[in-house]
Amino acid sequence: MSAFCQALRLQFKRYQYRRRAARALRDCWQLSPPCWQSPARDAAYLAIDLEMTSLDPSTGEVVSIGWVPITHCEIDLSAARHHLLRAESLVGESAVIHQLRDCDRVGGEPPAEVLQALLKAASGRVLLFHCAELDIAFLNALCQTHLAAPLLLPYVDTLQIEHGRRERAHQPVRNGELRLADCREHYHLPAYPAHNALSDALATAELFLAIKSR
Amino acid sequence: MSDKAELALVSDFLAECLPFDSLDPQTLEDVARQLRIKYVRRHHRFSAMDGDGLYILRSGVVDEQQESGLLQRFESGESFSLNGHSRDGEVTQSRYFVAIEDCLIYRLPDDALRSLRRQHRHIDRFFHARSERLLRRAARFRGQPSFLMQPVTSVMSQQPLEVAPEASIAQTAQAMTERRVSSAFVTRDETLLGIVTDRDLRSRVLALRLSPDQTVASIMTENPCALASDATLFDAVLEMTNRGVHHLPVLGEAKQLLGVLTTSDVNVAREDDPIYFVQRVSRLSSLTALQEQLARLPNLFRQWVEADTPVTQITQMTTAVSDALTRRLIDLAEQSLGPAPCDYCWLGFGSQARGEQLLGGDQDNGLLIDNAATDDDMAWFAQLADFVCAGLNDCGYDYCPGDVMAKSEKWRKRAADWEAMVDGWMTSPSASAVMHISIFFDLRAIAGSRSLAEALQQHMLAHSQRNTIFLAALAENVLASSPPLSMFGRFLLERSGEHQHSLDLKKRGVLPVIELARLHSLANGIPAVNTHKRLQALARAGQMSLADSRNLEDAFTLINGIRLQQQAAQIAAGDEPDNYCDPRQLTRLQRSHLKQAFRVVHQAEDIIKLRYRAGN
């Protein structure tokens, strides 16, 4: 989807939800950067990653969220955050992947509070994901529950960017070849242990800087 | 809510970088929190526009250059600054930095760096090596045992100037001038009565217009503060700063004068700090200078041993020195031969690869060259290998008698040829193949492209793991160098030759553990190379019980420790360090420890017999 279409869709949706949406969310919309064209060269970004209990937003839950901002083409670790969310149901199978057990999540924070913190960190920034679709779906569901509207913030997706870049260069892309770790290797970035929300967000942010340097 | 070590990814990396390695985990996390991360593309030239502060290379390579050429090269884990925090404080306008590979860089902004330097003296010291206020800082600094924990006796000047109390001031001053010393000790019958320094001659004689014919006893400082012979350099520095003195006599048990320690002795001792040693090796630009520097290694080694530095740290430091030397020689070769025609990797084998080097070792190395290399390119690499191997030989790492060196054609190949050779060894494990394998499987990238070495190692691991014939042959080899204990638990000594009646600690003590760890690691596909790391990984993988793994680690450390002490004593006596020890010269405690260590190794070997030996 072109930046213009994405912007048009966001504006329309925001208009639909303008009365229902919680105050914090509307404030965030107000401050969100103009999204009628591709973001400016030194736009501010917030790289986000979520770990969840399943791949389906209607049954799954967000276990943890990590984010780290990019300002003036630099990742700022002082504002890097990692939040565990309090469970609303049992963690289930994917706990094996993320090494979080139900007992760990008892100490987690209420999702509504984490959302507030996220909106604060995101204000004035373009969101950044690797494979945005899934994370956006879960964030929308969370927002819907706690803020009465979907997130509706502009975002970029390193997977999409890389996919587009390879297509333009006529390099065939095989299935599953654009996983975060593989993309990073392509740009000579160090290997990181996967499946921690913050380290994946950081890994995505670094990948984004690498892609942008080309 | 937040985890304690959220940024473990970053702080764990910092923990392996100078000078951050000495910080505690909490401080490291705080430092990580203040970092900015940037990505710099290959060929990018840095300028002040890129931001202030300290640049720590997370990955990639950066060259510092000057119009006249390469100044130095920075690799992952090393740091530099665009605006002057260079370690010796020189700021040259004409130097600049260029990314040689794509780089991921951690930037610690200036204000964060400044506050870190304020809070941690040794970090400040790292960036300001030649500061005059060194003493005061050093006194507060306890982080590195290697420098301040050594005994004063290994640093002091021996044979201080002694004068009788009846001697005149003029005679004393003449004697001081002749001996070119700044202090004289007034003694009678070997008992120290007082001290006279240059400053005393100025303030107590000249300034008061005292006659130089008076006795020296009339102007000396009586009962000067002194150090006992077992005091450490740390005690000395503390005493000097607290009392504002620059000369400290060192007294023996009977209060007799053994020597004198001055502030300049302390400075010289600091020069021997391993960090500075390694740093200097990587900056020297001629073979003669490198040779001179490396000639100082044995004494330095002795100081580390005497300062009770842990064994693993000492072997790590000696390995760091040989790594730095190898890299430096490669740089020098490239300066005269031109840049490498294609990717390559300089491999270290054996103890260098394991990070377990001691003194008196031979060089074991090889060159792994990209498959794309043409025959002309191979000629370039032959020249490189000749230069580096000869340089190592000149600096005290003797040519390998078995010719396992990059300068021999057998150990200088393209990646595909290496793999073919390894496959050959494994399908028909002759005695010599097993020997080669045991050298070769302990392999580490010293310089050049790390990924080439990793690919080769992966290839080897993948092929060795399921190869039972090969593992059985290797097991046979392990059992051949069994520890020297008889059935009755007595030491079996070498029967003949130059080292008759002595124990070969390397062959009989250290090697069996190394080989045990290697065999188990190969059988289980564990890529670690360092013996401690292998044993730990085996315990983690459940292939060895935790108790067995720890016992072997302890045995290894203990045998190596005795080996180190032997070598230090040999150096002190002016002999060439070797690996033989006469058990009668050991203390009873050492003997019983050593026996116990050997027993642990024996037991571990029994497991090997059951597990890998064919038809047993």
HADDOCK unambig.tbl for C-alpha pairs under 7 A between the chains (distance, minus, plus):
assign (segid A and resid 73 and name CA) (segid B and resid 38 and name CA) 6.96 0.50 0.50
assign (segid A and resid 74 and name CA) (segid B and resid 36 and name CA) 5.94 0.50 0.50
assign (segid A and resid 74 and name CA) (segid B and resid 37 and name CA) 5.42 0.50 0.50
assign (segid A and resid 74 and name CA) (segid B and resid 38 and name CA) 5.10 0.50 0.50
assign (segid A and resid 75 and name CA) (segid B and resid 36 and name CA) 5.25 0.50 0.50
assign (segid A and resid 75 and name CA) (segid B and resid 37 and name CA) 4.77 0.50 0.50
assign (segid A and resid 75 and name CA) (segid B and resid 38 and name CA) 6.55 0.50 0.50
assign (segid A and resid 76 and name CA) (segid B and resid 35 and name CA) 6.61 0.50 0.50
assign (segid A and resid 76 and name CA) (segid B and resid 36 and name CA) 4.81 0.50 0.50
assign (segid A and resid 76 and name CA) (segid B and resid 37 and name CA) 6.73 0.50 0.50
assign (segid A and resid 77 and name CA) (segid B and resid 33 and name CA) 5.17 0.50 0.50
assign (segid A and resid 77 and name CA) (segid B and resid 34 and name CA) 6.21 0.50 0.50
assign (segid A and resid 77 and name CA) (segid B and resid 35 and name CA) 5.62 0.50 0.50
assign (segid A and resid 77 and name CA) (segid B and resid 36 and name CA) 5.97 0.50 0.50
assign (segid A and resid 78 and name CA) (segid B and resid 33 and name CA) 4.52 0.50 0.50
assign (segid A and resid 78 and name CA) (segid B and resid 34 and name CA) 5.28 0.50 0.50
assign (segid A and resid 78 and name CA) (segid B and resid 35 and name CA) 6.95 0.50 0.50
assign (segid A and resid 82 and name CA) (segid B and resid 2 and name CA) 6.04 0.50 0.50
assign (segid A and resid 82 and name CA) (segid B and resid 6 and name CA) 6.85 0.50 0.50
assign (segid A and resid 83 and name CA) (segid B and resid 1 and name CA) 6.05 0.50 0.50
assign (segid A and resid 83 and name CA) (segid B and resid 2 and name CA) 5.99 0.50 0.50
assign (segid A and resid 84 and name CA) (segid B and resid 1 and name CA) 6.95 0.50 0.50
assign (segid A and resid 108 and name CA) (segid B and resid 1 and name CA) 6.77 0.50 0.50
assign (segid A and resid 109 and name CA) (segid B and resid 1 and name CA) 6.41 0.50 0.50
assign (segid A and resid 188 and name CA) (segid B and resid 102 and name CA) 6.51 0.50 0.50
assign (segid A and resid 189 and name CA) (segid B and resid 104 and name CA) 6.91 0.50 0.50
assign (segid A and resid 190 and name CA) (segid B and resid 59 and name CA) 6.58 0.50 0.50
assign (segid A and resid 209 and name CA) (segid B and resid 39 and name CA) 5.94 0.50 0.50
assign (segid A and resid 210 and name CA) (segid B and resid 39 and name CA) 5.83 0.50 0.50
assign (segid A and resid 213 and name CA) (segid B and resid 41 and name CA) 6.40 0.50 0.50
